[in-house]
Amino acid sequence: MSVRPANLTSDDFAQRAKRPRLGNMTNTGPAAVNGRPPTSASLKPMVAPAAVPADAVASLGRSGIVNRTHFVRLMEQALSSLGYAEVAEQLEVASGIISQPPQVNQLRRAVLAGDWAAAISHVSCLVLPRGSSLQEAKFIILEQAFLDLLQGGKPAAALTCLREQLAPLGVHADRLHQLAACLMTGGGPHSLLLPPPPPAADCGLDEPPLGVRHQVLRRLQAVIPPEVMPPERRLEELVEQALLAQIQACHFHNTSNVLPSLLSDYRCGTEQIPTCTTQVLLDHSDEVWHLQFSHDGQMLASCGKDQTAIIWDVQPRSAANSSSARDGGTSNSGSGTGRLNGGTGGSTVKVGSGVSIGSVVNIGSGVNIGSVVNIGSGVNIGSGVNSSGGHGGDAFDSGRGGSVVSRRCVLRGHSGPIAFLTWSPDDSKLATCGQDALRLWDVASGECCAVLRHHKDPVTCAAFFPDGQRLVTGSHDKQLCIVRLDGSLERQWRIQRIQEVLVAKGGRYILATTCERKVRVYDLESDTESYIPESETLVSMSLSREGRHLLVNLTSQQQHLWDLGPDPRVLQLPAMPCASYQGPHDKQSRFVVRSCLGGLDDRFVLTGSEECRVYVYHRHSGERLLSLEGHSGTVNSVAWNPADPHMFASASDDKSIHIWQTQQEAGAVKGGLQ
């Protein structure tokens, strides 16, 4: 039963309840604003709130922390913004709660109409707390009035506004000087930067650019208390914040195109995380030590003990199917990709926990596998495992998504093992660090374009500067060098045997690790050296995609995450790590094991191990989410595709590279890993 306001008679209540739609009202009252008739809120006097029934509660929710009056006000505001103004007015009458004073409605309309005199009149009628809120609000309105006059070619009127209205407010003297200077120099309003409106609540949504008058409203909302002038679409913002909080609380969330329901809490499981091996790449003839995706995620590079580096193409499954169909089916090119082939003939092989190296297994249709690599105990590989390098015309169902990795070229020229590789910023070049030299390769042709021999001992690491014309390199000869692509040295430092180098914060800083318990930090602008202290000796390190977070592996079998600060040009030296990751049985003490951040917004920490497993941690909570089996040797390096949160790769001493994708994408392989 509706609650009747105490100050309304039955006839009054009936007339209020039967009010015609606003769109059908005749404009017999005050002048229309912006071509629309005034709403009833602007025509009626402010109604006293109805008496709250005895059984009504002042708060809502299970915890009793939701203010009932505020909730009803936001409901009325939401109904009006959705186009249900009549329903909002009926709720206002039934509850006796007004969403906002009539003067606020009048103020909004005046601002949107550019009627600054009316806006000043309405804002003066608002009951605001003590302080400068009223003066601030008037300044915002009059500032825009000044700019409109200046833009309209009325400098005399603008001067009057500045002297007689803005200056007497006694606020923002610096801004007044800017306005006066603009008026005197004739620079025009375009030479003045309007103060940006305060940011709305971060709901993860991109808002359209605001018009000037909407910006004025947004600035007014920042100085007028929300009890008087509630922020626009406040209920929608609160709902979005609640949904985002649920998404953030889900440790397995790893997709950007999610539309959570309002009818149930958001939850997801491992179906969004790559947990299935969809390909086993067997082209390397010895241990694989390092791999890295290109910045655009369309290529993968790997290197290792066999003195070669390999560039792989990463294609959408549908594109790979189209290419293989044009080529007329499977091509026996000898790339040894271990790709799962959906042929109809041949045997079904069950790969158990053992590894058979060197044995040649014939699986029908003339397809040979040089070695059978463990890809998980009790996992069935369907009819035909193709290691011949063909795309396999029937291997993949293009309607299920996912990607396919195929060999592009093998890079030969080093006379010893290759420990590390890195892509140039534009992915046009690849640098490989070997025991003999550092080589630069043209990715398009696969040709070696330079051999840099500025180190006397094996080159252990390298990183490109953002300009792509220089690298920083480290070596066992204890030299840290900045070298140009033509081989000329720009600068060098002598420290200790260098294990890893990184370029951070737009090229201003170099980070280097040695056998010490610290990360050396070189500021190239100030020519100073500092360090980030660690508790144990460092093994490897990597940066997040945005360059803010540094992930380091320690000999204590831990990974630490360091926050280098939000400024893209200035590195803030942290006092302690912001997160730590370690499982109950992690082993990373004998060999160089590399980790990385990855997934949607770098939400996960991915690391290899000496236990032949790949571990996935939640970045913020530090919880280990997954322990993935499949390799039969130490997992030396892992890389998460920066363009595809549903794909990562791992490299191992078992001479293989495993491509991991989600359960749905693994299901695209007919007869493959399920």
Disulfide bonds with the S-S distance in Angstrom:
none
